[in-house]
Amino acid sequence: MSKKLVILIAFFVSTLTFAQTYFGTVQDAETNQLLSSVTVYFDGTTIGVITDLDGNFSITTQNTINAPLVISYIGYQTLIIDKKTLLNNPIIKLKPQTTDLEEIVLTDDDWSREKNRIL
C-alpha cells in the first residue's frame, strides 16, 4: 500500500513541477493608462485570463504548450507575443486602433410618411 502511495505522490509532484505561470501588465501605449479586462490567452487553446483592475494578469500553463500569447482589447491592435517574453514580468503596451468610417450623407425626403406608406 505504501508503495502505491509513494508512486501517486511522485506523479502529483511531477505534474506540479511542469506547470509554468507567466505574469505581465497591460497598458495603453500612448497614455500609459493601465487597461483592465484585456483578454490574454494562448493562441489555439482555451487557456486564458483577463487583466485585473490594475492591468495585471497571471496565466498558468504546462510547458508543452508552444503557442504564442495573444493580447486583445476592443479599440486596440491585437498583439501576439512569444511566451518567453513573459519571463521578466513585462509591461505590455497596446496601441490604439483607429477606424476610418465612411461618410454618411443625409438628404431631405420630399415624400411624406403618408405617401411612403401607400407605396
Biopython code that builds the backbone (N, CA, C, O; Angstrom):
import numpy as np
from Bio.PDB.StructureBuilder import StructureBuilder

atoms = [
    (1, "MET", "N", (0.817, -1.187, 0.000)),
    (1, "MET", "CA", (0.000, 0.000, 0.000)),
    (1, "MET", "C", (0.867, 1.260, 0.000)),
    (1, "MET", "O", (0.551, 2.216, -0.708)),
    (2, "SER", "N", (1.928, 1.282, 0.761)),
    (2, "SER", "CA", (2.775, 2.463, 0.844)),
    (2, "SER", "C", (3.512, 2.718, -0.472)),
    (2, "SER", "O", (3.799, 3.866, -0.810)),
    (3, "LYS", "N", (3.819, 1.649, -1.216)),
    (3, "LYS", "CA", (4.496, 1.810, -2.499)),
    (3, "LYS", "C", (3.581, 2.529, -3.491)),
    (3, "LYS", "O", (4.037, 3.377, -4.257)),
    (4, "LYS", "N", (2.284, 2.188, -3.476)),
    (4, "LYS", "CA", (1.317, 2.862, -4.353)),
    (4, "LYS", "C", (1.165, 4.330, -3.972)),
    (4, "LYS", "O", (1.025, 5.196, -4.836)),
    (5, "LEU", "N", (1.194, 4.597, -2.674)),
    (5, "LEU", "CA", (1.075, 5.978, -2.205)),
    (5, "LEU", "C", (2.276, 6.809, -2.648)),
    (5, "LEU", "O", (2.117, 7.958, -3.061)),
    (6, "VAL", "N", (3.457, 6.244, -2.567)),
    (6, "VAL", "CA", (4.673, 6.943, -2.999)),
    (6, "VAL", "C", (4.611, 7.237, -4.491)),
    (6, "VAL", "O", (4.977, 8.330, -4.923)),
    (7, "ILE", "N", (4.155, 6.280, -5.274)),
    (7, "ILE", "CA", (4.036, 6.487, -6.719)),
    (7, "ILE", "C", (3.013, 7.567, -7.025)),
    (7, "ILE", "O", (3.233, 8.406, -7.898)),
    (8, "LEU", "N", (1.900, 7.550, -6.313)),
    (8, "LEU", "CA", (0.857, 8.560, -6.510)),
    (8, "LEU", "C", (1.360, 9.955, -6.163)),
    (8, "LEU", "O", (1.106, 10.906, -6.902)),
    (9, "ILE", "N", (2.061, 10.086, -5.061)),
    (9, "ILE", "CA", (2.622, 11.380, -4.659)),
    (9, "ILE", "C", (3.661, 11.843, -5.667)),
    (9, "ILE", "O", (3.690, 13.019, -6.031)),
    (10, "ALA", "N", (4.511, 10.935, -6.121)),
    (10, "ALA", "CA", (5.526, 11.293, -7.121)),
    (10, "ALA", "C", (4.866, 11.782, -8.412)),
    (10, "ALA", "O", (5.366, 12.711, -9.048)),
    (11, "PHE", "N", (3.759, 11.170, -8.798)),
    (11, "PHE", "CA", (3.041, 11.597, -10.003)),
    (11, "PHE", "C", (2.520, 13.023, -9.850)),
    (11, "PHE", "O", (2.687, 13.844, -10.752)),
    (12, "PHE", "N", (1.888, 13.323, -8.710)),
    (12, "PHE", "CA", (1.359, 14.672, -8.499)),
    (12, "PHE", "C", (2.464, 15.719, -8.394)),
    (12, "PHE", "O", (2.305, 16.826, -8.908)),
    (13, "VAL", "N", (3.561, 15.401, -7.750)),
    (13, "VAL", "CA", (4.679, 16.336, -7.636)),
    (13, "VAL", "C", (5.275, 16.617, -9.018)),
    (13, "VAL", "O", (5.584, 17.765, -9.336)),
    (14, "SER", "N", (5.435, 15.581, -9.834)),
    (14, "SER", "CA", (5.993, 15.793, -11.166)),
    (14, "SER", "C", (5.044, 16.607, -12.034)),
    (14, "SER", "O", (5.491, 17.390, -12.872)),
    (15, "THR", "N", (3.745, 16.433, -11.845)),
    (15, "THR", "CA", (2.765, 17.222, -12.596)),
    (15, "THR", "C", (2.865, 18.686, -12.211)),
    (15, "THR", "O", (2.790, 19.564, -13.071)),
    (16, "LEU", "N", (3.033, 18.953, -10.933)),
    (16, "LEU", "CA", (3.123, 20.340, -10.466)),
    (16, "LEU", "C", (4.397, 21.023, -10.943)),
    (16, "LEU", "O", (4.382, 22.227, -11.200)),
    (17, "THR", "N", (5.478, 20.304, -11.068)),
    (17, "THR", "CA", (6.733, 20.934, -11.460)),
    (17, "THR", "C", (6.736, 21.340, -12.935)),
    (17, "THR", "O", (7.548, 22.175, -13.333)),
    (18, "PHE", "N", (5.849, 20.771, -13.753)),
    (18, "PHE", "CA", (5.799, 21.124, -15.156)),
    (18, "PHE", "C", (4.937, 22.352, -15.418)),
    (18, "PHE", "O", (4.958, 22.892, -16.523)),
    (19, "ALA", "N", (4.189, 22.795, -14.436)),
    (19, "ALA", "CA", (3.345, 23.971, -14.617)),
    (19, "ALA", "C", (4.217, 25.226, -14.596)),
    (19, "ALA", "O", (5.160, 25.332, -13.812)),
    (20, "GLN", "N", (3.882, 26.173, -15.473)),
    (20, "GLN", "CA", (4.616, 27.436, -15.554)),
    (20, "GLN", "C", (3.601, 28.574, -15.482)),
    (20, "GLN", "O", (2.589, 28.551, -16.183)),
    (21, "THR", "N", (3.868, 29.556, -14.644)),
    (21, "THR", "CA", (2.989, 30.712, -14.531)),
    (21, "THR", "C", (3.703, 31.932, -15.094)),
    (21, "THR", "O", (4.857, 32.209, -14.764)),
    (22, "TYR", "N", (2.991, 32.651, -15.947)),
    (22, "TYR", "CA", (3.515, 33.861, -16.582)),
    (22, "TYR", "C", (2.744, 35.066, -16.061)),
    (22, "TYR", "O", (1.536, 35.002, -15.835)),
    (23, "PHE", "N", (3.473, 36.171, -15.876)),
    (23, "PHE", "CA", (2.876, 37.398, -15.356)),
    (23, "PHE", "C", (3.129, 38.534, -16.328)),
    (23, "PHE", "O", (4.073, 38.486, -17.116)),
    (24, "GLY", "N", (2.291, 39.553, -16.274)),
    (24, "GLY", "CA", (2.511, 40.739, -17.082)),
    (24, "GLY", "C", (1.526, 41.827, -16.714)),
    (24, "GLY", "O", (0.576, 41.594, -15.967)),
    (25, "THR", "N", (1.757, 43.016, -17.242)),
    (25, "THR", "CA", (0.886, 44.172, -17.041)),
    (25, "THR", "C", (0.609, 44.775, -18.400)),
    (25, "THR", "O", (1.510, 44.890, -19.231)),
    (26, "VAL", "N", (-0.644, 45.164, -18.632)),
    (26, "VAL", "CA", (-1.035, 45.723, -19.924)),
    (26, "VAL", "C", (-1.398, 47.191, -19.747)),
    (26, "VAL", "O", (-2.180, 47.559, -18.871)),
    (27, "GLN", "N", (-0.795, 48.036, -20.623)),
    (27, "GLN", "CA", (-1.015, 49.484, -20.586)),
    (27, "GLN", "C", (-1.341, 50.001, -21.978)),
    (27, "GLN", "O", (-1.056, 49.354, -22.986)),
    (28, "ASP", "N", (-1.948, 51.189, -22.010)),
    (28, "ASP", "CA", (-2.146, 51.921, -23.254)),
    (28, "ASP", "C", (-0.776, 52.464, -23.672)),
    (28, "ASP", "O", (-0.068, 53.049, -22.852)),
    (29, "ALA", "N", (-0.402, 52.278, -24.926)),
    (29, "ALA", "CA", (0.923, 52.689, -25.400)),
    (29, "ALA", "C", (1.100, 54.199, -25.426)),
    (29, "ALA", "O", (2.225, 54.687, -25.321)),
    (30, "GLU", "N", (0.011, 54.948, -25.565)),
    (30, "GLU", "CA", (0.124, 56.411, -25.667)),
    (30, "GLU", "C", (0.011, 57.111, -24.320)),
    (30, "GLU", "O", (0.724, 58.081, -24.062)),
    (31, "THR", "N", (-0.880, 56.626, -23.459)),
    (31, "THR", "CA", (-1.139, 57.316, -22.193)),
    (31, "THR", "C", (-0.557, 56.604, -20.979)),
    (31, "THR", "O", (-0.549, 57.165, -19.883)),
    (32, "ASN", "N", (-0.071, 55.379, -21.154)),
    (32, "ASN", "CA", (0.418, 54.530, -20.061)),
    (32, "ASN", "C", (-0.669, 54.186, -19.044)),
    (32, "ASN", "O", (-0.365, 53.749, -17.934)),
    (33, "GLN", "N", (-1.925, 54.380, -19.416)),
    (33, "GLN", "CA", (-3.037, 54.021, -18.546)),
    (33, "GLN", "C", (-3.127, 52.498, -18.458)),
    (33, "GLN", "O", (-3.018, 51.807, -19.471)),
    (34, "LEU", "N", (-3.323, 51.980, -17.252)),
    (34, "LEU", "CA", (-3.462, 50.544, -17.057)),
    (34, "LEU", "C", (-4.795, 50.102, -17.637)),
    (34, "LEU", "O", (-5.809, 50.773, -17.444)),
    (35, "LEU", "N", (-4.801, 48.981, -18.345)),
    (35, "LEU", "CA", (-6.008, 48.509, -19.014)),
    (35, "LEU", "C", (-6.562, 47.277, -18.304)),
    (35, "LEU", "O", (-5.880, 46.258, -18.188)),
    (36, "SER", "N", (-7.797, 47.379, -17.833)),
    (36, "SER", "CA", (-8.446, 46.244, -17.184)),
    (36, "SER", "C", (-9.334, 45.508, -18.178)),
    (36, "SER", "O", (-9.750, 46.074, -19.189)),
    (37, "SER", "N", (-9.617, 44.268, -17.890)),
    (37, "SER", "CA", (-10.482, 43.398, -18.706)),
    (37, "SER", "C", (-9.926, 43.117, -20.097)),
    (37, "SER", "O", (-10.690, 42.872, -21.030)),
    (38, "VAL", "N", (-8.615, 43.149, -20.242)),
    (38, "VAL", "CA", (-7.960, 42.785, -21.501)),
    (38, "VAL", "C", (-7.905, 41.258, -21.567)),
    (38, "VAL", "O", (-7.591, 40.602, -20.573)),
    (39, "THR", "N", (-8.209, 40.696, -22.732)),
    (39, "THR", "CA", (-8.178, 39.254, -22.913)),
    (39, "THR", "C", (-6.752, 38.794, -23.210)),
    (39, "THR", "O", (-6.104, 39.319, -24.116)),
    (40, "VAL", "N", (-6.268, 37.825, -22.456)),
    (40, "VAL", "CA", (-4.925, 37.271, -22.624)),
    (40, "VAL", "C", (-5.072, 35.756, -22.710)),
    (40, "VAL", "O", (-5.558, 35.127, -21.770)),
    (41, "TYR", "N", (-4.655, 35.160, -23.837)),
    (41, "TYR", "CA", (-4.816, 33.712, -23.993)),
    (41, "TYR", "C", (-3.739, 33.148, -24.914)),
    (41, "TYR", "O", (-3.137, 33.863, -25.716)),
    (42, "PHE", "N", (-3.516, 31.839, -24.771)),
    (42, "PHE", "CA", (-2.598, 31.150, -25.664)),
    (42, "PHE", "C", (-3.348, 30.799, -26.937)),
    (42, "PHE", "O", (-4.411, 30.180, -26.890)),
    (43, "ASP", "N", (-2.794, 31.192, -28.066)),
    (43, "ASP", "CA", (-3.438, 31.013, -29.366)),
    (43, "ASP", "C", (-3.781, 29.547, -29.608)),
    (43, "ASP", "O", (-2.954, 28.659, -29.406)),
    (44, "GLY", "N", (-5.014, 29.313, -30.045)),
    (44, "GLY", "CA", (-5.438, 27.966, -30.374)),
    (44, "GLY", "C", (-5.761, 27.092, -29.173)),
    (44, "GLY", "O", (-5.936, 25.882, -29.319)),
    (45, "THR", "N", (-5.842, 27.688, -27.987)),
    (45, "THR", "CA", (-6.156, 26.923, -26.780)),
    (45, "THR", "C", (-7.338, 27.567, -26.059)),
    (45, "THR", "O", (-7.838, 28.615, -26.468)),
    (46, "THR", "N", (-7.767, 26.930, -24.996)),
    (46, "THR", "CA", (-8.798, 27.509, -24.132)),
    (46, "THR", "C", (-8.194, 28.057, -22.848)),
    (46, "THR", "O", (-8.914, 28.343, -21.892)),
    (47, "ILE", "N", (-6.879, 28.204, -22.824)),
    (47, "ILE", "CA", (-6.180, 28.701, -21.639)),
    (47, "ILE", "C", (-6.056, 30.209, -21.760)),
    (47, "ILE", "O", (-5.343, 30.721, -22.623)),
    (48, "GLY", "N", (-6.762, 30.915, -20.879)),
    (48, "GLY", "CA", (-6.716, 32.364, -20.945)),
    (48, "GLY", "C", (-7.266, 33.009, -19.686)),
    (48, "GLY", "O", (-7.902, 32.361, -18.854)),
    (49, "VAL", "N", (-7.003, 34.304, -19.571)),
    (49, "VAL", "CA", (-7.458, 35.103, -18.432)),
    (49, "VAL", "C", (-7.774, 36.504, -18.931)),
    (49, "VAL", "O", (-7.540, 36.830, -20.095)),
    (50, "ILE", "N", (-8.310, 37.329, -18.035)),
    (50, "ILE", "CA", (-8.434, 38.758, -18.328)),
    (50, "ILE", "C", (-7.658, 39.530, -17.265)),
    (50, "ILE", "O", (-7.460, 39.045, -16.151)),
    (51, "THR", "N", (-7.226, 40.724, -17.620)),
    (51, "THR", "CA", (-6.444, 41.520, -16.677)),
    (51, "THR", "C", (-7.354, 42.058, -15.572)),
    (51, "THR", "O", (-8.553, 42.260, -15.767)),
    (52, "ASP", "N", (-6.745, 42.281, -14.409)),
    (52, "ASP", "CA", (-7.493, 42.828, -13.279)),
    (52, "ASP", "C", (-7.623, 44.345, -13.415)),
    (52, "ASP", "O", (-7.270, 44.899, -14.456)),
    (53, "LEU", "N", (-8.117, 45.014, -12.395)),
    (53, "LEU", "CA", (-8.329, 46.460, -12.451)),
    (53, "LEU", "C", (-7.036, 47.250, -12.621)),
    (53, "LEU", "O", (-7.061, 48.387, -13.092)),
    (54, "ASP", "N", (-5.906, 46.655, -12.241)),
    (54, "ASP", "CA", (-4.607, 47.322, -12.372)),
    (54, "ASP", "C", (-3.861, 46.879, -13.631)),
    (54, "ASP", "O", (-2.672, 47.168, -13.772)),
    (55, "GLY", "N", (-4.535, 46.184, -14.544)),
    (55, "GLY", "CA", (-3.905, 45.756, -15.792)),
    (55, "GLY", "C", (-3.004, 44.543, -15.661)),
    (55, "GLY", "O", (-2.308, 44.192, -16.614)),
    (56, "ASN", "N", (-2.997, 43.897, -14.508)),
    (56, "ASN", "CA", (-2.124, 42.742, -14.267)),
    (56, "ASN", "C", (-2.818, 41.438, -14.641)),
    (56, "ASN", "O", (-4.041, 41.321, -14.559)),
    (57, "PHE", "N", (-2.013, 40.462, -15.053)),
    (57, "PHE", "CA", (-2.532, 39.129, -15.308)),
    (57, "PHE", "C", (-1.493, 38.100, -14.918)),
    (57, "PHE", "O", (-0.295, 38.382, -14.892)),
    (58, "SER", "N", (-1.962, 36.912, -14.617)),
    (58, "SER", "CA", (-1.086, 35.755, -14.446)),
    (58, "SER", "C", (-1.805, 34.592, -15.112)),
    (58, "SER", "O", (-3.001, 34.383, -14.911)),
    (59, "ILE", "N", (-1.063, 33.850, -15.899)),
    (59, "ILE", "CA", (-1.636, 32.738, -16.653)),
    (59, "ILE", "C", (-0.736, 31.526, -16.479)),
    (59, "ILE", "O", (0.477, 31.602, -16.675)),
    (60, "THR", "N", (-1.340, 30.417, -16.110)),
    (60, "THR", "CA", (-0.586, 29.193, -15.848)),
    (60, "THR", "C", (-0.821, 28.206, -16.978)),
    (60, "THR", "O", (-1.943, 28.033, -17.452)),
    (61, "THR", "N", (0.261, 27.562, -17.399)),
    (61, "THR", "CA", (0.178, 26.592, -18.479)),
    (61, "THR", "C", (1.193, 25.483, -18.258)),
    (61, "THR", "O", (2.092, 25.599, -17.425)),
    (62, "GLN", "N", (1.039, 24.427, -19.003)),
    (62, "GLN", "CA", (2.024, 23.353, -18.993)),
    (62, "GLN", "C", (3.133, 23.729, -19.976)),
    (62, "GLN", "O", (2.872, 24.454, -20.936)),
    (63, "ASN", "N", (4.344, 23.264, -19.765)),
    (63, "ASN", "CA", (5.474, 23.572, -20.650)),
    (63, "ASN", "C", (5.277, 23.061, -22.068)),
    (63, "ASN", "O", (5.946, 23.527, -22.991)),
    (64, "THR", "N", (4.373, 22.113, -22.253)),
    (64, "THR", "CA", (4.189, 21.517, -23.569)),
    (64, "THR", "C", (3.476, 22.442, -24.545)),
    (64, "THR", "O", (3.439, 22.150, -25.741)),
    (65, "ILE", "N", (2.917, 23.537, -24.079)),
    (65, "ILE", "CA", (2.232, 24.467, -24.979)),
    (65, "ILE", "C", (3.276, 25.323, -25.682)),
    (65, "ILE", "O", (4.075, 26.004, -25.038)),
    (66, "ASN", "N", (3.260, 25.280, -27.006)),
    (66, "ASN", "CA", (4.202, 26.073, -27.798)),
    (66, "ASN", "C", (3.491, 27.192, -28.544)),
    (66, "ASN", "O", (4.025, 27.709, -29.525)),
    (67, "ALA", "N", (2.324, 27.569, -28.110)),
    (67, "ALA", "CA", (1.534, 28.597, -28.780)),
    (67, "ALA", "C", (1.944, 29.987, -28.301)),
    (67, "ALA", "O", (2.334, 30.162, -27.147)),
    (68, "PRO", "N", (1.854, 30.976, -29.194)),
    (68, "PRO", "CA", (2.131, 32.353, -28.768)),
    (68, "PRO", "C", (0.989, 32.877, -27.907)),
    (68, "PRO", "O", (-0.106, 32.314, -27.900)),
    (69, "LEU", "N", (1.252, 33.938, -27.195)),
    (69, "LEU", "CA", (0.259, 34.571, -26.339)),
    (69, "LEU", "C", (-0.408, 35.698, -27.112)),
    (69, "LEU", "O", (0.268, 36.511, -27.742)),
    (70, "VAL", "N", (-1.722, 35.746, -27.065)),
    (70, "VAL", "CA", (-2.496, 36.769, -27.762)),
    (70, "VAL", "C", (-3.070, 37.724, -26.721)),
    (70, "VAL", "O", (-3.663, 37.292, -25.732)),
    (71, "ILE", "N", (-2.891, 39.029, -26.950)),
    (71, "ILE", "CA", (-3.424, 40.053, -26.067)),
    (71, "ILE", "C", (-4.371, 40.897, -26.897)),
    (71, "ILE", "O", (-3.963, 41.524, -27.874)),
    (72, "SER", "N", (-5.649, 40.910, -26.502)),
    (72, "SER", "CA", (-6.678, 41.520, -27.321)),
    (72, "SER", "C", (-7.603, 42.388, -26.477)),
    (72, "SER", "O", (-7.993, 42.015, -25.370)),
    (73, "TYR", "N", (-7.950, 43.567, -27.028)),
    (73, "TYR", "CA", (-8.827, 44.501, -26.313)),
    (73, "TYR", "C", (-9.546, 45.359, -27.336)),
    (73, "TYR", "O", (-8.933, 45.821, -28.298)),
    (74, "ILE", "N", (-10.828, 45.576, -27.142)),
    (74, "ILE", "CA", (-11.609, 46.364, -28.094)),
    (74, "ILE", "C", (-11.045, 47.783, -28.180)),
    (74, "ILE", "O", (-10.801, 48.431, -27.162)),
    (75, "GLY", "N", (-10.843, 48.251, -29.408)),
    (75, "GLY", "CA", (-10.309, 49.592, -29.633)),
    (75, "GLY", "C", (-8.793, 49.652, -29.711)),
    (75, "GLY", "O", (-8.209, 50.722, -29.884)),
    (76, "TYR", "N", (-8.158, 48.484, -29.582)),
    (76, "TYR", "CA", (-6.694, 48.412, -29.620)),
    (76, "TYR", "C", (-6.252, 47.346, -30.614)),
    (76, "TYR", "O", (-6.998, 46.414, -30.917)),
    (77, "GLN", "N", (-5.044, 47.494, -31.108)),
    (77, "GLN", "CA", (-4.483, 46.493, -32.009)),
    (77, "GLN", "C", (-4.144, 45.235, -31.212)),
    (77, "GLN", "O", (-3.553, 45.315, -30.135)),
    (78, "THR", "N", (-4.521, 44.076, -31.749)),
    (78, "THR", "CA", (-4.201, 42.811, -31.095)),
    (78, "THR", "C", (-2.697, 42.575, -31.182)),
    (78, "THR", "O", (-2.076, 42.814, -32.217)),
    (79, "LEU", "N", (-2.130, 42.107, -30.090)),
    (79, "LEU", "CA", (-0.699, 41.876, -30.012)),
    (79, "LEU", "C", (-0.454, 40.390, -29.789)),
    (79, "LEU", "O", (-1.101, 39.771, -28.944)),
    (80, "ILE", "N", (0.480, 39.816, -30.547)),
    (80, "ILE", "CA", (0.856, 38.416, -30.399)),
    (80, "ILE", "C", (2.327, 38.381, -30.000)),
    (80, "ILE", "O", (3.189, 38.908, -30.704)),
    (81, "ILE", "N", (2.596, 37.752, -28.863)),
    (81, "ILE", "CA", (3.978, 37.704, -28.373)),
    (81, "ILE", "C", (4.354, 36.266, -28.007)),
    (81, "ILE", "O", (3.487, 35.427, -27.761)),
    (82, "ASP", "N", (5.642, 36.001, -27.976)),
    (82, "ASP", "CA", (6.157, 34.709, -27.573)),
    (82, "ASP", "C", (6.105, 34.630, -26.047)),
    (82, "ASP", "O", (6.384, 35.616, -25.365)),
    (83, "LYS", "N", (5.753, 33.471, -25.514)),
    (83, "LYS", "CA", (5.625, 33.348, -24.055)),
    (83, "LYS", "C", (6.956, 33.553, -23.334)),
    (83, "LYS", "O", (6.961, 33.857, -22.141)),
    (84, "LYS", "N", (8.081, 33.394, -24.027)),
    (84, "LYS", "CA", (9.389, 33.641, -23.404)),
    (84, "LYS", "C", (9.538, 35.107, -22.999)),
    (84, "LYS", "O", (10.277, 35.427, -22.069)),
    (85, "THR", "N", (8.834, 35.993, -23.702)),
    (85, "THR", "CA", (8.863, 37.424, -23.384)),
    (85, "THR", "C", (8.315, 37.678, -21.988)),
    (85, "THR", "O", (8.669, 38.674, -21.357)),
    (86, "LEU", "N", (7.458, 36.794, -21.500)),
    (86, "LEU", "CA", (6.806, 36.991, -20.212)),
    (86, "LEU", "C", (7.656, 36.574, -19.019)),
    (86, "LEU", "O", (7.230, 36.740, -17.876)),
    (87, "LEU", "N", (8.823, 36.048, -19.255)),
    (87, "LEU", "CA", (9.653, 35.564, -18.146)),
    (87, "LEU", "C", (10.106, 36.677, -17.211)),
    (87, "LEU", "O", (10.426, 36.404, -16.054)),
    (88, "ASN", "N", (10.143, 37.914, -17.673)),
    (88, "ASN", "CA", (10.616, 39.030, -16.847)),
    (88, "ASN", "C", (9.489, 39.945, -16.386)),
    (88, "ASN", "O", (9.735, 41.111, -16.078)),
    (89, "ASN", "N", (8.231, 39.431, -16.331)),
    (89, "ASN", "CA", (7.081, 40.206, -15.878)),
    (89, "ASN", "C", (7.010, 41.560, -16.609)),
    (89, "ASN", "O", (7.091, 42.611, -15.974)),
    (90, "PRO", "N", (6.860, 41.532, -17.930)),
    (90, "PRO", "CA", (6.953, 42.766, -18.720)),
    (90, "PRO", "C", (5.711, 43.649, -18.620)),
    (90, "PRO", "O", (4.637, 43.220, -18.198)),
    (91, "ILE", "N", (5.908, 44.890, -19.025)),
    (91, "ILE", "CA", (4.789, 45.811, -19.242)),
    (91, "ILE", "C", (4.504, 45.768, -20.735)),
    (91, "ILE", "O", (5.355, 46.121, -21.552)),
    (92, "ILE", "N", (3.313, 45.337, -21.077)),
    (92, "ILE", "CA", (2.913, 45.177, -22.477)),
    (92, "ILE", "C", (2.059, 46.379, -22.848)),
    (92, "ILE", "O", (1.070, 46.680, -22.179)),
    (93, "LYS", "N", (2.444, 47.059, -23.915)),
    (93, "LYS", "CA", (1.745, 48.275, -24.320)),
    (93, "LYS", "C", (0.956, 48.028, -25.601)),
    (93, "LYS", "O", (1.511, 47.643, -26.630)),
    (94, "LEU", "N", (-0.355, 48.261, -25.511)),
    (94, "LEU", "CA", (-1.226, 48.107, -26.669)),
    (94, "LEU", "C", (-1.433, 49.453, -27.339)),
    (94, "LEU", "O", (-1.651, 50.468, -26.677)),
    (95, "LYS", "N", (-1.362, 49.445, -28.663)),
    (95, "LYS", "CA", (-1.572, 50.665, -29.439)),
    (95, "LYS", "C", (-3.045, 50.808, -29.792)),
    (95, "LYS", "O", (-3.678, 49.844, -30.224)),
    (96, "PRO", "N", (-3.598, 52.015, -29.610)),
    (96, "PRO", "CA", (-4.991, 52.222, -30.015)),
    (96, "PRO", "C", (-5.156, 51.965, -31.512)),
    (96, "PRO", "O", (-4.269, 52.271, -32.309)),
    (97, "GLN", "N", (-6.284, 51.410, -31.873)),
    (97, "GLN", "CA", (-6.569, 51.108, -33.269)),
    (97, "GLN", "C", (-7.556, 52.152, -33.781)),
    (97, "GLN", "O", (-8.640, 52.328, -33.226)),
    (98, "THR", "N", (-7.162, 52.834, -34.839)),
    (98, "THR", "CA", (-8.051, 53.816, -35.429)),
    (98, "THR", "C", (-8.881, 53.164, -36.518)),
    (98, "THR", "O", (-8.391, 52.335, -37.285)),
    (99, "THR", "N", (-10.123, 53.548, -36.570)),
    (99, "THR", "CA", (-11.029, 53.010, -37.571)),
    (99, "THR", "C", (-11.605, 54.170, -38.351)),
    (99, "THR", "O", (-12.230, 55.062, -37.778)),
    (100, "ASP", "N", (-11.398, 54.162, -39.663)),
    (100, "ASP", "CA", (-11.967, 55.198, -40.521)),
    (100, "ASP", "C", (-13.354, 54.765, -40.949)),
    (100, "ASP", "O", (-13.558, 53.660, -41.450)),
    (101, "LEU", "N", (-14.290, 55.652, -40.742)),
    (101, "LEU", "CA", (-15.659, 55.377, -41.149)),
    (101, "LEU", "C", (-15.973, 56.128, -42.431)),
    (101, "LEU", "O", (-15.437, 57.208, -42.679)),
    (102, "GLU", "N", (-16.843, 55.550, -43.239)),
    (102, "GLU", "CA", (-17.237, 56.216, -44.468)),
    (102, "GLU", "C", (-18.211, 57.345, -44.158)),
    (102, "GLU", "O", (-18.919, 57.325, -43.151)),
    (103, "GLU", "N", (-18.225, 58.312, -45.036)),
    (103, "GLU", "CA", (-19.088, 59.473, -44.889)),
    (103, "GLU", "C", (-20.546, 59.077, -45.115)),
    (103, "GLU", "O", (-20.859, 58.290, -46.008)),
    (104, "ILE", "N", (-21.427, 59.633, -44.294)),
    (104, "ILE", "CA", (-22.869, 59.422, -44.454)),
    (104, "ILE", "C", (-23.488, 60.752, -44.826)),
    (104, "ILE", "O", (-23.269, 61.760, -44.154)),
    (105, "VAL", "N", (-24.270, 60.751, -45.913)),
    (105, "VAL", "CA", (-24.905, 61.979, -46.384)),
    (105, "VAL", "C", (-26.400, 61.869, -46.137)),
    (105, "VAL", "O", (-27.046, 60.922, -46.583)),
    (106, "LEU", "N", (-26.938, 62.838, -45.428)),
    (106, "LEU", "CA", (-28.375, 62.900, -45.178)),
    (106, "LEU", "C", (-28.997, 63.887, -46.160)),
    (106, "LEU", "O", (-28.496, 64.993, -46.360)),
    (107, "THR", "N", (-30.081, 63.464, -46.755)),
    (107, "THR", "CA", (-30.783, 64.347, -47.686)),
    (107, "THR", "C", (-32.226, 64.504, -47.254)),
    (107, "THR", "O", (-32.778, 63.656, -46.552)),
    (108, "ASP", "N", (-32.820, 65.588, -47.679)),
    (108, "ASP", "CA", (-34.211, 65.853, -47.366)),
    (108, "ASP", "C", (-35.088, 64.983, -48.260)),
    (108, "ASP", "O", (-34.847, 64.884, -49.464)),
    (109, "ASP", "N", (-36.092, 64.361, -47.681)),
    (109, "ASP", "CA", (-37.001, 63.487, -48.417)),
    (109, "ASP", "C", (-38.283, 64.268, -48.707)),
    (109, "ASP", "O", (-38.946, 64.754, -47.791)),
    (110, "ASP", "N", (-38.621, 64.381, -49.988)),
    (110, "ASP", "CA", (-39.828, 65.115, -50.384)),
    (110, "ASP", "C", (-41.095, 64.319, -50.116)),
    (110, "ASP", "O", (-42.189, 64.882, -50.126)),
    (111, "TRP", "N", (-40.970, 63.071, -49.887)),
    (111, "TRP", "CA", (-42.139, 62.230, -49.678)),
    (111, "TRP", "C", (-42.554, 62.258, -48.212)),
    (111, "TRP", "O", (-41.718, 62.153, -47.315)),
    (112, "SER", "N", (-43.816, 62.396, -47.990)),
    (112, "SER", "CA", (-44.333, 62.376, -46.619)),
    (112, "SER", "C", (-44.473, 60.926, -46.160)),
    (112, "SER", "O", (-44.373, 60.003, -46.968)),
    (113, "ARG", "N", (-44.700, 60.731, -44.892)),
    (113, "ARG", "CA", (-44.901, 59.388, -44.365)),
    (113, "ARG", "C", (-46.146, 58.743, -44.989)),
    (113, "ARG", "O", (-46.176, 57.539, -45.247)),
    (114, "GLU", "N", (-47.146, 59.550, -45.219)),
    (114, "GLU", "CA", (-48.372, 59.021, -45.828)),
    (114, "GLU", "C", (-48.116, 58.507, -47.242)),
    (114, "GLU", "O", (-48.613, 57.442, -47.608)),
    (115, "LYS", "N", (-47.354, 59.240, -48.032)),
    (115, "LYS", "CA", (-47.037, 58.808, -49.390)),
    (115, "LYS", "C", (-46.206, 57.522, -49.385)),
    (115, "LYS", "O", (-46.440, 56.620, -50.189)),
    (116, "ASN", "N", (-45.234, 57.450, -48.469)),
    (116, "ASN", "CA", (-44.380, 56.263, -48.391)),
    (116, "ASN", "C", (-45.177, 55.041, -47.947)),
    (116, "ASN", "O", (-44.885, 53.928, -48.385)),
    (117, "ARG", "N", (-46.163, 55.224, -47.098)),
    (117, "ARG", "CA", (-46.966, 54.114, -46.601)),
    (117, "ARG", "C", (-47.855, 53.554, -47.702)),
    (117, "ARG", "O", (-48.084, 52.346, -47.752)),
    (118, "ILE", "N", (-48.365, 54.419, -48.596)),
    (118, "ILE", "CA", (-49.222, 53.986, -49.673)),
    (118, "ILE", "C", (-48.443, 53.157, -50.682)),
    (118, "ILE", "O", (-48.963, 52.173, -51.209)),
    (119, "LEU", "N", (-47.216, 53.539, -50.951)),
    (119, "LEU", "CA", (-46.406, 52.808, -51.930)),
    (119, "LEU", "C", (-45.811, 51.610, -51.278)),
    (119, "LEU", "O", (-45.090, 50.850, -51.925)),
]
sb = StructureBuilder()
sb.init_structure("model")
sb.init_model(0)
sb.init_chain("A")
sb.init_seg("    ")
for serial, (resi, resn, name, xyz) in enumerate(atoms, 1):
    if name == "N":
        sb.init_residue(resn, " ", resi, " ")
    sb.init_atom(name, np.array(xyz, "f"), 0.0, 1.0, " ", f" {name:<3s}", serial, name[0])
structure = sb.get_structure()
